[in-house]
Structure formats: C-alpha cells, structure tokens
Amino acid sequence: MRAVVLESYGGPEVLTIRNVPDPEPGPDEVLVEVAATALNRADLLQRMGLYPGPPMPREIPGMEFSGTIVGLGTRVRGASVGDRVMGIVGGGSYAERLTTHERMLLPVPGTVELADAAAIPEVFITAYDALVIQGGLTAGRTALVHAGASGVGTAAIQICRALGAEVIVTASAGKVAACRELGARLAVDYSRDDFVEAVRTHTDDRGVDVILDVIGGDYVARNVACVATNGRIVQVGVMGGGSATVPVGGLLMKRAQLIGTTLRSRPLEEKIIKSQRVRAEALPWFDRGLVRPIIDSRYAFDEVAAAQERMGANANVGKILLTF
C-alpha cells in the first residue's frame, strides 16, 4: 500500500509517499481500506517533530479516516467486511489501509458520502467531549468557542445549535460570516474587537457557561474574565502558546474550572468510551439534518504537502480532506 512516511522532520517537503506492507489486524481489530483522511493541527506538529505519534514500525501521520472494512481479526464480532466506517486513530491514517480496534469504529451516517465522513470523527468527538461531557453544556446555556471556523470550531457551533444552546465564537475577519451561517449567535472578529467586552455586552455581564479554547497563551486570562460563575473553561489546544498567566483569584471568585484535555494520548478504553458516547448521542443528528461535515477543500493523496500548506496558512473554514 501507499502511505506518507516521516523519514525526517521539517516543512511539507519531508512528507514522503512510500510503498509499505499492509498492516495486519490483531484479534480485536479490523482492516480498513481508507477512502479519505482529514488534516488536523497535530499532523503539522508531528511533521515538525513537535508532537510524536504512537509507536509504529514506520511513522505514518494521520488521526482520522473513513473507509470500508476489508478484513477482520479472529475475535471481531461487531463488524463485517463491507461496512462503511469512520473513526479516530493515534496515527496511520495517511495510508491506503489501516487497522483499528473494532470498538473504535463509528458507522458512517446514511446521509453522508463515504469520503466526506472523514471530516467528522476527530472534530466532533473533540468538540462533543469538551462542550458536553467535560463542559456540561445543555440547552439554554451559552458557550464561547475560539477559532470558530476551524474544524473543531465548525463542529462545536453545530453541536451547540443541535443542543439548543447559544454559541459565541471568535474568528478572523474573513471567516465571521461563515460562523454566523452555521449558527453562531455572535461572531467576534478577534483582530478588531475585544472578545471579552463583546461577551460581557452580549450576556449582560453574566458571562458564558462553557468555553472551548484551542488557542491558549494570553487567551487563558481573558477566558477567566468571560466565564460565568460556576462555568468551565476547557482547553483543547495551544495554538497561541503553551504558557499563560492564570488569574487564580478570578477562578476562585467565580468558582470556575479550568480543564486541560487531549484526545490522542488517552488510553484505548477512554477513547472507546468517548467514541461510543458520540455514536449514541450525536451521530443521530446527522441523519436528522441537524449537523453535517464542513469541508473546506479536497486534495488527492499525492497533494498532501499542498494540503498541509493550506492548513498552515490558516486559510481553511472547516476540514481539509485527503482522498484516495
């Protein structure tokens, strides 16, 4: 099979496509013929040597996929050859085939094309976990989502809308309209306006119940200023920097929580629990027309370097796909 193999670290030019042996499924695993994979920020960091993937015979990046099952391990009982599936993996989805535990699989919704489904798993699991499972967001509450036009951001906006929660987002000037079209009640151009002041004005100084932040850096202190009493700030990324000054007094006075989380490094059983909860609670929204994969662009597998350059330039609204 063909796969992107990282033989060195650096810019997009190090993304090398090689012919490598097909992976062999373990007893509880399935072999998937990949229709498409989608890019994530972690892929760029891994390419630069800043976010290593799990131990593998060859370092193949990629954290999500959609495709068709073509092989089964000896103990697999809940999946069949020919099933249309999607899911997250620790690495290895930049390849024509991959293996994954059968309980990590999600069925592709009937309303979604197979290749398009690669835009769903990572961002919907991340956003649902942050907003609902850890953030406690429910109908009638308000969320603040940073980088609203990103893959996680576009999923988060739709999740809030499906729940019946209000969502405020931050985005760059050219992307605020797209966020509003997806359902954001208020979209703040972070390059021009102060999102803290915008949140205070919009909520009559109450603040927001849940904050989903992929930025970090100086956003952390500003998030504390935005969060409501008993609110939760869920930190899922550090695009703006991994160090921050935290106004602990503000957290204490508001009895607020600052929660740090990642998905990739979790143990398998935790990933299975998250995946299966999203399967039960959020996947039905696709067939009901409440949510959909937001796809910015599609690249052929051979164009992987160009695809990563687009993500690195922050040009995308939604997901960037690599298709086979």
C-alpha positions as CSV (number, residue, x, y, z in Angstrom):
1,M,0.0,0.0,0.0
2,R,1.0,3.7,-0.3
3,A,1.5,5.7,2.8
4,V,3.0,9.0,3.9
5,V,6.1,8.0,5.9
6,L,8.0,10.6,8.0
7,E,11.7,9.8,7.5
8,S,12.8,13.2,8.8
9,Y,11.1,16.3,10.4
10,G,10.7,19.8,8.9
11,G,8.5,21.5,6.3
12,P,5.9,20.0,4.0
13,E,8.7,18.8,1.7
14,V,9.5,15.9,4.2
15,L,6.1,14.3,3.6
16,T,7.3,11.3,1.6
17,I,5.0,8.7,0.0
18,R,6.3,5.2,0.1
19,N,5.1,1.7,-0.7
20,V,4.9,-0.2,2.6
21,P,3.4,-3.6,3.6
22,D,-0.3,-3.7,4.5
23,P,-0.9,-3.7,8.3
24,E,-2.2,-6.9,9.8
25,P,-5.2,-6.7,12.1
26,G,-4.9,-8.1,15.6
27,P,-7.5,-10.4,17.1
28,D,-9.8,-7.5,18.1
29,E,-9.0,-5.2,15.1
30,V,-10.4,-4.6,11.6
31,L,-8.5,-3.8,8.4
32,V,-10.0,-0.7,6.7
33,E,-9.4,0.4,3.1
34,V,-9.3,4.1,3.5
35,A,-11.4,6.3,1.3
36,A,-10.3,9.6,2.8
37,T,-8.5,11.1,5.8
38,A,-8.6,14.6,7.1
39,L,-5.9,17.0,8.3
40,N,-5.5,18.1,11.9
41,R,-3.2,20.6,13.6
42,A,-1.4,17.7,15.3
43,D,-0.4,16.4,11.9
44,L,1.6,19.6,11.2
45,L,3.2,19.5,14.7
46,Q,4.1,15.8,14.1
47,R,5.7,16.6,10.8
48,M,7.9,19.2,12.5
49,G,8.9,16.7,15.3
50,L,6.9,18.5,18.0
51,Y,4.1,16.0,18.6
52,P,5.3,12.4,18.1
53,G,2.7,9.8,17.3
54,P,2.3,6.4,18.9
55,P,5.0,3.7,18.4
56,M,4.7,2.3,14.9
57,P,7.0,0.3,12.6
58,R,7.0,3.4,10.4
59,E,5.9,6.8,11.5
60,I,2.8,7.4,9.4
61,P,0.8,10.5,10.5
62,G,-3.0,10.9,10.4
63,M,-5.6,10.8,13.1
64,E,-9.0,10.1,11.5
65,F,-10.4,8.2,8.5
66,S,-13.4,7.0,6.6
67,G,-13.4,3.8,4.6
68,T,-14.6,0.2,4.1
69,I,-13.8,-2.8,6.2
70,V,-11.8,-5.4,4.1
71,G,-10.5,-7.7,6.9
72,L,-11.4,-8.9,10.4
73,G,-9.4,-10.1,13.4
74,T,-10.2,-13.5,14.8
75,R,-12.2,-12.2,17.7
76,V,-14.2,-9.4,15.9
77,R,-17.9,-9.9,16.3
78,G,-19.4,-6.4,16.0
79,A,-18.3,-5.6,12.4
80,S,-18.4,-7.1,9.0
81,V,-16.5,-6.9,5.8
82,G,-18.0,-4.2,3.6
83,D,-19.2,-2.0,6.5
84,R,-18.8,1.8,5.9
85,V,-17.0,3.1,8.9
86,M,-15.1,6.1,10.2
87,G,-13.1,6.8,13.4
88,I,-10.1,8.2,15.1
89,V,-6.6,6.6,15.4
90,G,-3.5,7.6,17.2
91,G,-1.7,7.6,13.8
92,G,-1.5,5.9,10.5
93,S,-4.5,7.3,8.5
94,Y,-2.3,8.9,5.9
95,A,-2.3,5.5,4.2
96,E,-4.4,3.4,1.8
97,R,-5.1,0.9,4.6
98,L,-5.1,0.9,8.4
99,T,-6.0,-1.2,11.4
100,T,-8.1,-0.2,14.4
101,H,-10.0,-1.8,17.3
102,E,-13.5,-2.7,16.3
103,R,-15.0,-0.7,19.2
104,M,-13.3,2.4,18.0
105,L,-15.4,2.3,14.8
106,L,-18.3,4.6,14.1
107,P,-20.8,3.9,11.3
108,V,-21.0,6.4,8.5
109,P,-24.4,8.2,8.7
110,G,-26.7,7.3,5.8
111,T,-26.9,10.9,4.8
112,V,-23.1,11.3,4.4
113,E,-20.9,10.3,1.5
114,L,-18.1,7.9,2.4
115,A,-15.3,10.2,1.6
116,D,-17.0,13.2,3.3
117,A,-17.2,11.2,6.6
118,A,-13.5,11.6,7.2
119,A,-14.3,15.2,8.2
120,I,-16.4,14.0,11.1
121,P,-14.6,11.9,13.8
122,E,-11.8,13.9,15.3
123,V,-13.6,17.2,15.4
124,F,-17.0,16.0,16.5
125,I,-15.6,13.8,19.2
126,T,-13.2,16.5,20.4
127,A,-15.9,19.2,20.4
128,Y,-18.6,17.0,22.0
129,D,-16.3,15.8,24.7
130,A,-15.2,19.3,25.5
131,L,-18.6,21.0,25.4
132,V,-20.9,18.4,26.7
133,I,-19.1,15.6,28.5
134,Q,-16.5,17.8,30.3
135,G,-18.1,21.2,29.9
136,G,-21.6,20.2,30.9
137,L,-23.3,22.3,28.2
138,T,-27.0,21.8,27.9
139,A,-30.0,23.5,26.3
140,G,-30.5,27.2,27.3
141,R,-26.8,27.7,28.3
142,T,-24.2,29.7,26.4
143,A,-20.8,28.7,25.1
144,L,-17.8,30.6,23.8
145,V,-15.8,28.8,21.1
146,H,-12.5,30.2,19.9
147,A,-11.3,29.6,16.3
148,G,-14.9,29.2,15.3
149,A,-14.1,28.5,11.6
150,S,-11.6,25.7,12.4
151,G,-12.6,22.0,12.1
152,V,-13.3,21.8,15.8
153,G,-14.9,25.2,15.8
154,T,-17.4,24.4,13.0
155,A,-18.3,21.1,14.7
156,A,-18.8,23.0,18.0
157,I,-21.1,25.6,16.5
158,Q,-23.3,22.9,15.1
159,I,-23.3,20.9,18.4
160,C,-24.4,23.9,20.3
161,R,-27.2,24.5,17.8
162,A,-28.3,20.9,18.0
163,L,-28.4,21.0,21.8
164,G,-30.4,24.2,21.9
165,A,-27.5,26.2,23.4
166,E,-26.4,29.6,22.3
167,V,-22.8,30.0,20.9
168,I,-20.5,32.9,20.6
169,V,-17.3,32.5,18.5
170,T,-14.1,34.3,17.7
171,A,-12.7,34.2,14.2
172,S,-10.7,36.2,11.7
173,A,-12.5,38.9,9.6
174,G,-12.9,36.7,6.5
175,K,-14.5,33.9,8.5
176,V,-17.1,35.5,10.8
177,A,-19.8,35.3,8.1
178,A,-19.3,31.6,7.7
179,C,-19.6,31.1,11.5
180,R,-22.9,33.1,11.6
181,E,-24.3,31.0,8.8
182,L,-23.5,27.8,10.8
183,G,-25.5,29.1,13.7
184,A,-23.2,31.4,15.8
185,R,-25.4,34.0,17.6
186,L,-22.4,36.3,17.8
187,A,-19.1,36.1,15.8
188,V,-16.3,38.4,17.0
189,D,-13.5,39.4,14.7
190,Y,-10.6,38.9,17.1
191,S,-8.3,41.1,15.1
192,R,-10.5,44.1,15.5
193,D,-12.7,43.7,18.5
194,D,-12.1,42.7,22.2
195,F,-14.0,39.4,22.7
196,V,-14.1,39.9,26.5
197,E,-16.0,43.1,26.1
198,A,-18.2,41.6,23.4
199,V,-19.1,38.7,25.7
200,R,-19.8,41.0,28.6
201,T,-22.1,43.1,26.5
202,H,-23.9,40.2,24.9
203,T,-24.5,38.4,28.2
204,D,-25.3,41.5,30.3
205,D,-22.1,40.9,32.3
206,R,-23.2,37.3,33.2
207,G,-20.5,35.6,31.1
208,V,-20.7,32.2,29.4
209,D,-21.2,28.8,30.9
210,V,-18.6,26.9,28.8
211,I,-15.5,28.0,26.9
212,L,-13.9,25.7,24.3
213,D,-10.4,27.1,23.6
214,V,-7.8,25.8,21.2
215,I,-5.6,28.9,21.5
216,G,-4.2,29.2,25.0
217,G,-1.5,31.8,25.6
218,D,-3.0,35.2,26.6
219,Y,-6.5,33.9,25.9
220,V,-6.4,32.0,29.2
221,A,-6.7,35.1,31.4
222,R,-9.2,36.6,29.1
223,N,-11.3,33.4,29.3
224,V,-11.4,33.7,33.0
225,A,-12.8,37.2,32.6
226,C,-15.5,35.8,30.2
227,V,-16.6,32.7,32.1
228,A,-19.7,32.8,34.3
229,T,-20.0,31.8,37.9
230,N,-19.6,28.0,38.2
231,G,-18.6,27.9,34.5
232,R,-16.0,25.7,32.8
233,I,-13.1,26.5,30.5
234,V,-12.0,23.5,28.5
235,Q,-8.5,23.9,27.0
236,V,-8.0,21.5,24.0
237,G,-5.1,23.2,22.2
238,V,-2.4,25.8,22.5
239,M,-2.1,27.4,19.0
240,G,-1.3,30.7,20.7
241,G,1.3,29.3,23.2
242,G,1.6,26.7,25.9
243,S,2.4,29.1,28.7
244,A,0.0,31.5,30.3
245,T,-0.6,33.7,33.3
246,V,-3.7,32.4,35.1
247,P,-5.7,34.8,37.3
248,V,-6.3,32.3,40.0
249,G,-8.2,34.8,42.1
250,G,-10.8,35.2,39.3
251,L,-11.2,31.4,39.1
252,L,-11.8,31.3,42.9
253,M,-14.3,34.1,43.0
254,K,-16.3,32.6,40.2
255,R,-15.9,29.0,41.4
256,A,-15.0,28.2,37.8
257,Q,-13.0,25.3,36.5
258,L,-10.1,25.3,34.0
259,I,-9.8,21.9,32.4
260,G,-7.0,20.7,30.2
261,T,-7.6,17.8,27.9
262,T,-6.3,16.0,24.8
263,L,-7.7,13.1,22.8
264,R,-4.8,11.5,21.1
265,S,-2.8,10.5,24.2
266,R,-5.7,8.9,26.1
267,P,-5.7,5.2,26.8
268,L,-7.6,3.0,24.3
269,E,-10.5,2.3,26.7
270,E,-11.1,6.0,27.3
271,K,-11.1,6.7,23.5
272,I,-13.6,3.8,23.1
273,I,-15.9,5.3,25.7
274,K,-15.8,8.8,24.1
275,S,-16.3,7.3,20.6
276,Q,-19.3,5.2,21.7
277,R,-20.9,8.0,23.6
278,V,-20.7,10.3,20.5
279,R,-22.1,7.4,18.4
280,A,-25.1,7.1,20.7
281,E,-25.8,10.8,21.4
282,A,-24.5,12.9,18.5
283,L,-24.4,10.7,15.3
284,P,-28.2,10.6,15.0
285,W,-28.1,14.4,14.4
286,F,-26.6,13.8,11.0
287,D,-29.5,11.7,9.7
288,R,-31.9,14.3,11.2
289,G,-30.2,17.1,9.3
290,L,-29.1,19.0,12.4
291,V,-25.3,18.7,11.7
292,R,-23.1,18.0,8.7
293,P,-19.4,17.7,7.9
294,I,-18.0,21.1,7.0
295,I,-15.4,20.6,4.2
296,D,-13.1,23.4,3.2
297,S,-11.3,21.6,0.4
298,R,-10.2,18.2,-1.0
299,Y,-6.8,17.1,-2.2
300,A,-5.6,14.0,-3.8
301,F,-3.3,11.9,-1.7
302,D,-0.3,12.9,-3.8
303,E,-1.0,16.5,-2.9
304,V,-0.5,16.0,0.8
305,A,2.1,18.8,1.0
306,A,-0.1,21.4,-0.6
307,A,-3.0,20.3,1.8
308,Q,-0.8,20.9,4.8
309,E,0.4,24.2,3.4
310,R,-3.2,25.4,3.3
311,M,-3.8,24.4,6.9
312,G,-0.5,26.0,7.9
313,A,-1.7,29.3,6.3
314,N,-4.9,29.2,8.3
315,A,-6.8,29.5,5.1
316,N,-9.4,26.9,5.7
317,V,-13.0,27.0,7.0
318,G,-13.8,23.5,8.2
319,K,-11.9,20.4,7.3
320,I,-9.3,19.7,4.6
321,L,-9.6,16.2,3.2
322,L,-7.1,13.9,1.5
323,T,-8.8,11.4,-0.8
324,F,-7.7,8.1,-2.4
